[in-house]
Amino acid sequence: MKKFLFSVLAFFIFVNIAKANVGQDFANELVSKLVEQKGKVIGVENDYVILDKGSNSGILKGELVYIYKNLGTFVDPTTQKRVELKSGRAYAEVVEVKPDKSIAKIIRGTQKIQKYFLGLPLIPNGYTYSKAHVSDNDEWIIGKSLYRVAIITRNPVLFNDIRNALNSTNKFDVIDPDTIEIAMTKEKISSISTPKDVERLCSDINCDFVIPVYLKSNNQLSYNIYNGYTGDLIFSTSSKLTEQEMQNIKTAKVENLPPENIVPSTLNIEPRLTFWESLLNKFGLYSRYSNVGASSATMRLVNYANIGYSAKALAVTSDLIVVANKGDLELYRFDGYSLNKVGSIKVGYNIFNIDSAQIDGKTYLAISNFNAYGQLSSSIGYIEGTSIHIVKDSIGYCIRFFDKYSKPELIAQNLSIGSKFYGPIYEMNLDGTIIKELKLPINPASFYEFEQIGHKLVYATPNNEIAIYDLDTKKNYLTGYYVGSSVEPIQRYTHNYNPNESYFENKNAGKVYIKNSLRFYKHGENYYVLSQTSYRSNVVQIAGSHYNAYSISMYRLENDKLQDIWNSGNVSGRIVSFARQNDYIVGLIATPAPFFTRFILGEDDIYRLTIFEINK
């Protein structure tokens, strides 16, 4: 009989929700696969142990092994009850299985030990684990009589249904949401996205595995299962919900939950500051913006990744996210659970804008770039698989795609220091040659802030108001909605470089401020406009850098009006770039770099690629 434990979850979930409550079939199938095995350690070599049972006993690769020493039996003199005394030695993971024996690699010791900064017993600095001491004849066990489980979801209906289903089997102890929330706040975990996140959470709440549950589009309920000891993602699956179940879940009252709270709790807890954070906070050098988030019930942070100190732009395709990290283009894929880098290429020196369009079955990229001398040196390329191929480089214009929803064409315009675009806008071939001038009946505030959608031009005016121009009636309509006026400063050339002199330039002399606060998106038959807004009144200053209260709004284009659909609420950090990909908003957000990063490396910001889920 096949057994189950952590890494063998790949075949256990096919939830038939139509015949049972949400989570009940999931729980029944899960418990049917849980089997216990015991034995003795028959060999130890470096970080590996040999177990006395193998595939003939149902042991499978990936099993989690608890190794302990049996200290004997204690008999209570009053009750005469016999109690086995055990001393934990290590956790290990089975890496090789033979018919009559198995080999397991030691993960860590079983005892949690407080760490201290520089070895001083006055400044706590997290936890570590004891060294594993394993010897022959130690005993081991796979499987438990009771498993501690952390269910991660913001929806109370989902949480309660799955918890009740698991509890009814008497095989699981489901951790209450407040305990999870306290641990995540204390450990500064904003999402379950890396093995380190899982390990830190499970170490704090002492659980065996974590199950994030996501409600996706098309009535899909998705489960991720993580090993609490190694942090590995073991298995992902999705199942279909009935329309009635979807209605019950969607109408659950989640809007009163704190935005950073991903479990159904009403706690609103401030993160516990370490010694150094408390010290920096006294001098205004610590900020809550060290983690990203959105204060909205309609948009939920589900994943983010730190991607360095120089990111300035992003674009999305149907399945890839393209990020400009100074002169490199990096490709990421988000599959609804994990965010992974899948490719990169060196393209320019300082890329400040990327645009994408589907032309003749290919995904083309328009890459606006400054070279090391501060000159415009843009590139045209296309994506093939997870590779980027450059068609033309060293183009002396800003470039982007226009009218991309009917007949995408490349356009170009010049740029000066500051935010001024000047000169004609040209139509351009994919080989970089100019075709003709593009005549527009509007005066957009920025080369990057207008788009043709059908017979309408949607654009940002010089007064930062979103307007709609009807090409048929030749009438202009103001929508009453505005875009943010703040922009991301872009270093046009290195501040220590001067082609004529040998002295250092003024660091601020080569900065360019490029407005790019509008994005456009088509979904089905509908067209959407995404806009960034900055609330200067809520500015936070960290060591001289300003971090405004930003938000991202989404509007649906209806005739000559925009209908407000979604809003992120205040987003922690400075929004640099953003776009919509299917049911997610992808954002590039700058947050303050830690004090020592600022002090030693001179880097003011850390840039984070973030994923927000749109709750429809």
ChimeraX attribute file (.defattr): number of C-alpha atoms within 10 A of each C-alpha:
attribute: neighborCount
match mode: 1-to-1
recipient: residues
	/A:1	7
	/A:2	12
	/A:3	19
	/A:4	25
	/A:5	25
	/A:6	23
	/A:7	20
	/A:8	17
	/A:9	17
	/A:10	13
	/A:11	12
	/A:12	19
	/A:13	20
	/A:14	13
	/A:15	23
	/A:16	16
	/A:17	18
	/A:18	14
	/A:19	10
	/A:20	11
	/A:21	16
	/A:22	25
	/A:23	21
	/A:24	22
	/A:25	21
	/A:26	21
	/A:27	23
	/A:28	17
	/A:29	15
	/A:30	19
	/A:31	17
	/A:32	12
	/A:33	17
	/A:34	18
	/A:35	16
	/A:36	14
	/A:37	15
	/A:38	16
	/A:39	15
	/A:40	18
	/A:41	22
	/A:42	16
	/A:43	16
	/A:44	17
	/A:45	10
	/A:46	8
	/A:47	14
	/A:48	18
	/A:49	23
	/A:50	21
	/A:51	27
	/A:52	18
	/A:53	22
	/A:54	20
	/A:55	16
	/A:56	12
	/A:57	16
	/A:58	16
	/A:59	25
	/A:60	22
	/A:61	19
	/A:62	20
	/A:63	20
	/A:64	27
	/A:65	23
	/A:66	21
	/A:67	30
	/A:68	23
	/A:69	19
	/A:70	15
	/A:71	10
	/A:72	9
	/A:73	12
	/A:74	12
	/A:75	11
	/A:76	10
	/A:77	8
	/A:78	6
	/A:79	7
	/A:80	9
	/A:81	10
	/A:82	11
	/A:83	11
	/A:84	10
	/A:85	11
	/A:86	14
	/A:87	12
	/A:88	19
	/A:89	24
	/A:90	23
	/A:91	21
	/A:92	26
	/A:93	22
	/A:94	23
	/A:95	15
	/A:96	17
	/A:97	21
	/A:98	14
	/A:99	12
	/A:100	13
	/A:101	18
	/A:102	21
	/A:103	23
	/A:104	23
	/A:105	20
	/A:106	23
	/A:107	18
	/A:108	20
	/A:109	20
	/A:110	18
	/A:111	13
	/A:112	13
	/A:113	11
	/A:114	11
	/A:115	16
	/A:116	15
	/A:117	13
	/A:118	10
	/A:119	10
	/A:120	10
	/A:121	11
	/A:122	10
	/A:123	14
	/A:124	16
	/A:125	17
	/A:126	13
	/A:127	13
	/A:128	15
	/A:129	15
	/A:130	13
	/A:131	13
	/A:132	19
	/A:133	15
	/A:134	24
	/A:135	17
	/A:136	14
	/A:137	16
	/A:138	19
	/A:139	22
	/A:140	23
	/A:141	15
	/A:142	19
	/A:143	19
	/A:144	16
	/A:145	10
	/A:146	11
	/A:147	16
	/A:148	18
	/A:149	22
	/A:150	27
	/A:151	24
	/A:152	23
	/A:153	19
	/A:154	23
	/A:155	23
	/A:156	17
	/A:157	20
	/A:158	24
	/A:159	23
	/A:160	15
	/A:161	15
	/A:162	22
	/A:163	23
	/A:164	17
	/A:165	20
	/A:166	23
	/A:167	14
	/A:168	13
	/A:169	15
	/A:170	12
	/A:171	17
	/A:172	19
	/A:173	17
	/A:174	18
	/A:175	16
	/A:176	16
	/A:177	23
	/A:178	15
	/A:179	15
	/A:180	23
	/A:181	25
	/A:182	21
	/A:183	19
	/A:184	25
	/A:185	19
	/A:186	17
	/A:187	17
	/A:188	18
	/A:189	19
	/A:190	20
	/A:191	20
	/A:192	25
	/A:193	18
	/A:194	17
	/A:195	17
	/A:196	16
	/A:197	19
	/A:198	25
	/A:199	22
	/A:200	21
	/A:201	26
	/A:202	25
	/A:203	18
	/A:204	18
	/A:205	17
	/A:206	16
	/A:207	21
	/A:208	21
	/A:209	26
	/A:210	24
	/A:211	21
	/A:212	22
	/A:213	23
	/A:214	20
	/A:215	22
	/A:216	18
	/A:217	12
	/A:218	9
	/A:219	16
	/A:220	16
	/A:221	20
	/A:222	18
	/A:223	22
	/A:224	19
	/A:225	23
	/A:226	27
	/A:227	23
	/A:228	28
	/A:229	24
	/A:230	20
	/A:231	22
	/A:232	18
	/A:233	22
	/A:234	17
	/A:235	19
	/A:236	17
	/A:237	17
	/A:238	18
	/A:239	16
	/A:240	18
	/A:241	20
	/A:242	13
	/A:243	11
	/A:244	10
	/A:245	17
	/A:246	16
	/A:247	12
	/A:248	11
	/A:249	17
	/A:250	15
	/A:251	10
	/A:252	12
	/A:253	13
	/A:254	20
	/A:255	11
	/A:256	10
	/A:257	20
	/A:258	19
	/A:259	22
	/A:260	23
	/A:261	26
	/A:262	23
	/A:263	24
	/A:264	24
	/A:265	21
	/A:266	14
	/A:267	14
	/A:268	14
	/A:269	14
	/A:270	11
	/A:271	15
	/A:272	13
	/A:273	15
	/A:274	14
	/A:275	14
	/A:276	14
	/A:277	15
	/A:278	14
	/A:279	13
	/A:280	16
	/A:281	14
	/A:282	9
	/A:283	10
	/A:284	14
	/A:285	18
	/A:286	22
	/A:287	20
	/A:288	13
	/A:289	18
	/A:290	17
	/A:291	16
	/A:292	21
	/A:293	27
	/A:294	23
	/A:295	19
	/A:296	22
	/A:297	19
	/A:298	19
	/A:299	23
	/A:300	23
	/A:301	26
	/A:302	20
	/A:303	24
	/A:304	25
	/A:305	17
	/A:306	14
	/A:307	16
	/A:308	15
	/A:309	17
	/A:310	20
	/A:311	27
	/A:312	24
	/A:313	25
	/A:314	27
	/A:315	26
	/A:316	22
	/A:317	20
	/A:318	11
	/A:319	11
	/A:320	20
	/A:321	22
	/A:322	23
	/A:323	25
	/A:324	27
	/A:325	24
	/A:326	23
	/A:327	20
	/A:328	18
	/A:329	22
	/A:330	22
	/A:331	23
	/A:332	19
	/A:333	19
	/A:334	17
	/A:335	10
	/A:336	15
	/A:337	18
	/A:338	15
	/A:339	19
	/A:340	13
	/A:341	16
	/A:342	14
	/A:343	15
	/A:344	18
	/A:345	15
	/A:346	13
	/A:347	22
	/A:348	23
	/A:349	20
	/A:350	28
	/A:351	30
	/A:352	27
	/A:353	23
	/A:354	26
	/A:355	22
	/A:356	22
	/A:357	25
	/A:358	17
	/A:359	14
	/A:360	7
	/A:361	7
	/A:362	11
	/A:363	17
	/A:364	25
	/A:365	28
	/A:366	25
	/A:367	28
	/A:368	27
	/A:369	31
	/A:370	25
	/A:371	18
	/A:372	15
	/A:373	14
	/A:374	18
	/A:375	17
	/A:376	23
	/A:377	23
	/A:378	29
	/A:379	27
	/A:380	26
	/A:381	20
	/A:382	19
	/A:383	18
	/A:384	11
	/A:385	10
	/A:386	14
	/A:387	13
	/A:388	21
	/A:389	14
	/A:390	15
	/A:391	14
	/A:392	15
	/A:393	18
	/A:394	17
	/A:395	20
	/A:396	19
	/A:397	22
	/A:398	25
	/A:399	32
	/A:400	25
	/A:401	23
	/A:402	21
	/A:403	16
	/A:404	20
	/A:405	16
	/A:406	10
	/A:407	11
	/A:408	16
	/A:409	16
	/A:410	24
	/A:411	25
	/A:412	27
	/A:413	18
	/A:414	17
	/A:415	19
	/A:416	13
	/A:417	14
	/A:418	14
	/A:419	16
	/A:420	16
	/A:421	20
	/A:422	12
	/A:423	10
	/A:424	14
	/A:425	20
	/A:426	20
	/A:427	21
	/A:428	20
	/A:429	14
	/A:430	18
	/A:431	13
	/A:432	22
	/A:433	12
	/A:434	14
	/A:435	12
	/A:436	13
	/A:437	14
	/A:438	12
	/A:439	10
	/A:440	10
	/A:441	11
	/A:442	16
	/A:443	12
	/A:444	22
	/A:445	20
	/A:446	21
	/A:447	26
	/A:448	23
	/A:449	20
	/A:450	25
	/A:451	23
	/A:452	20
	/A:453	21
	/A:454	12
	/A:455	10
	/A:456	20
	/A:457	20
	/A:458	25
	/A:459	27
	/A:460	29
	/A:461	20
	/A:462	11
	/A:463	11
	/A:464	17
	/A:465	16
	/A:466	24
	/A:467	23
	/A:468	26
	/A:469	20
	/A:470	19
	/A:471	14
	/A:472	8
	/A:473	9
	/A:474	9
	/A:475	11
	/A:476	17
	/A:477	13
	/A:478	18
	/A:479	14
	/A:480	10
	/A:481	17
	/A:482	19
	/A:483	23
	/A:484	20
	/A:485	15
	/A:486	20
	/A:487	18
	/A:488	19
	/A:489	18
	/A:490	20
	/A:491	20
	/A:492	25
	/A:493	22
	/A:494	20
	/A:495	16
	/A:496	11
	/A:497	17
	/A:498	13
	/A:499	7
	/A:500	6
	/A:501	8
	/A:502	9
	/A:503	11
	/A:504	11
	/A:505	15
	/A:506	12
	/A:507	13
	/A:508	13
	/A:509	13
	/A:510	17
	/A:511	19
	/A:512	21
	/A:513	17
	/A:514	23
	/A:515	23
	/A:516	26
	/A:517	25
	/A:518	27
	/A:519	20
	/A:520	22
	/A:521	19
	/A:522	15
	/A:523	11
	/A:524	6
	/A:525	5
	/A:526	10
	/A:527	17
	/A:528	21
	/A:529	24
	/A:530	21
	/A:531	25
	/A:532	24
	/A:533	22
	/A:534	23
	/A:535	15
	/A:536	15
	/A:537	8
	/A:538	12
	/A:539	14
	/A:540	18
	/A:541	15
	/A:542	20
	/A:543	14
	/A:544	10
	/A:545	13
	/A:546	14
	/A:547	23
	/A:548	22
	/A:549	20
	/A:550	23
	/A:551	22
	/A:552	26
	/A:553	18
	/A:554	23
	/A:555	19
	/A:556	19
	/A:557	18
	/A:558	11
	/A:559	9
	/A:560	16
	/A:561	15
	/A:562	21
	/A:563	14
	/A:564	14
	/A:565	13
	/A:566	19
	/A:567	21
	/A:568	25
	/A:569	20
	/A:570	20
	/A:571	21
	/A:572	23
	/A:573	29
	/A:574	25
	/A:575	27
	/A:576	21
	/A:577	27
	/A:578	26
	/A:579	23
	/A:580	26
	/A:581	21
	/A:582	17
	/A:583	16
	/A:584	20
	/A:585	21
	/A:586	25
	/A:587	22
	/A:588	26
	/A:589	24
	/A:590	29
	/A:591	25
	/A:592	27
	/A:593	23
	/A:594	18
	/A:595	19
	/A:596	10
	/A:597	14
	/A:598	14
	/A:599	11
	/A:600	8
	/A:601	10
	/A:602	11
	/A:603	17
	/A:604	19
	/A:605	22
	/A:606	20
	/A:607	24
	/A:608	24
	/A:609	23
	/A:610	21
	/A:611	26
	/A:612	22
	/A:613	22
	/A:614	20
	/A:615	16
	/A:616	11
